[in-house]
Amino acid sequence: MGFFKTFCKICCVNKTVYYYYFYIILQVRRLAALGGSGIEGVTRRIMKYLMANQLGIQFNWKGRYNKVEFENTTTMNIVLEAAKLNFPANEKNDMQIAWAIKEWLKHSAARINQANKNKYRFFSIF
């Protein structure tokens, strides 16, 4: 009974912290349910679900060239945990996930250009 009372006091005092961690756990599970064929595929699918390409061009891994750093964000930790949830623990997984995120961020501008090119090509037929 003492543990429960202590837990309730902590939750009441730090209600926002409790809700924050609960939200993160829910997000990790929700994103992990997207699935994919491999760790890189899952990571790309999660990034596509979380970020539009217009937002992706404002980020890079380290925050260089007047962009926002992605490496130390809460979103990065959520993507990392969600991608690792579907696959067995392996020390290479963190590096593979980071590489897939770097590539996704790097190619955001190219995906925007390709979408615009396809949009104009469709309208030029008529």
N, C-alpha and C positions, 0 to 999 in steps of 0.2 A: 504494500500500500504506500510506503514511503517513496518508492521510485515513481509511482504514478503521480503523486502530489508534486514532487520535484519536477517531473516532466511537464505537468500542466502549468506550473509557475513559469518555467522557462518558455513555454509556448506563449503564454499570455504576455510576458515581458518582451519577448523577441518574436512577436507574432509575424512581423514582416520578414524576418530572417527565416522563420519556419516556412512561411508560404513561398518564399523565394526558392528554398531547397526542394520543396515539394514540387514546385513548378518545373525546376530543372530535371528532376527525376521523371516527371511525366513527359517532358519534351524528349528526353533521351529514349524512353520506351517508344514513343510515337514515331520518332525518326528511325529507330532501329527496325520498325515494322515495314518500312519502305522496301527493304530487301534489295538484292542484287546478286550478280553471279560471283563477284569477288570483292575483296576489301576496297579496291579502287573504284569498282562500279557502285558499291554502296555509298562511298564517299561522294562521288559525283552526283548520284541521285539525291542525296541529302542536301548538297549544296544547291542543286537546281531547285529543290523544294523550298529552301530557306531564303535564297537571294535571287533577285532579278539581276539580269546582266548589267542594267544601268547602275545598280548598287555595287556590283562586283568590280566595276572599273574604278571605283573610288578606294579600293583596298589593294594592298599587296602584303606579302608575308611579313616584312620587317618595317613597313611604314616609310619607305624611302620615296623620293621624288614627289613630295607634297601629297602623299597618299596616307591613308589611315592604316595603322598596323593591325594585322589579323592574328598574329601568332599568340598574343597574350590576352585575347578576349574571352569572355564567357562563352560566346558562340563557338569558338574553336574547341573549348573543352567539351561542350555538348556534342559537337560533331564527332570528336575523337571518341568519346564514350559510347555514342550511338553506333558508330561503325565497328567498334571492338566488341559490342554486345553480341553480334551475329557470328563471330568467328573465334576460334580458340585463341587463347593468349599466346602471343609470340612477340619477341622483342622487335622483330622487323615490322610489325603492324603499325606502330607509331610513325615510323619513317615512311611507310607506304601511304598512310593516310595524309601525312603532311605533304608529301609529293603530289598526291591527287588534288589537294586543296590549292597548292601553289599553281598547278597547271590550270585548274578551273578559273582561278582569279586572273591568271595571265591571259587566258583566251576569252575573257568576257567581251573585250572590244571586238574581237574577230566574230564572235557570235552575233553581236549587234549589227555589224556591217553585213554579215551574211543574211540576216533577217531582213534588213532594209533592201538589199539587192534582190532578194526573192520577192519582196512586196512590190517593187517597181517592175520587175520582170512580169509579174502576173497582170499588172495594169497595162503594160505595153502591148499585150496580146489583143486587147479590145480596141 
